[in-house]
């Protein structure tokens, strides 16, 4: 067992099984939307900034580690998914078709 064994493994093998897409969306909703300050939650535009931050985290963390597991989204399609998924964002979901 040489040092080369570790280098040949893939990043996803080192971190274990991926979470479900539902778990990922829950994590992103709590991390970026639910826990953001109340004044940001009151503004559609500020919520969009939070969703954009969640998108880049998704791309940089989840998709980077498990590229074959999680779907590729554009910022628009990701925002639409988040607005459908997160209860706090649901009242604004129809605006994603107009404002994104």
Order of alpha helices (4+ residues) and beta strands (2+ residues): alpha-alpha-alpha-alpha-alpha-alpha-alpha-alpha
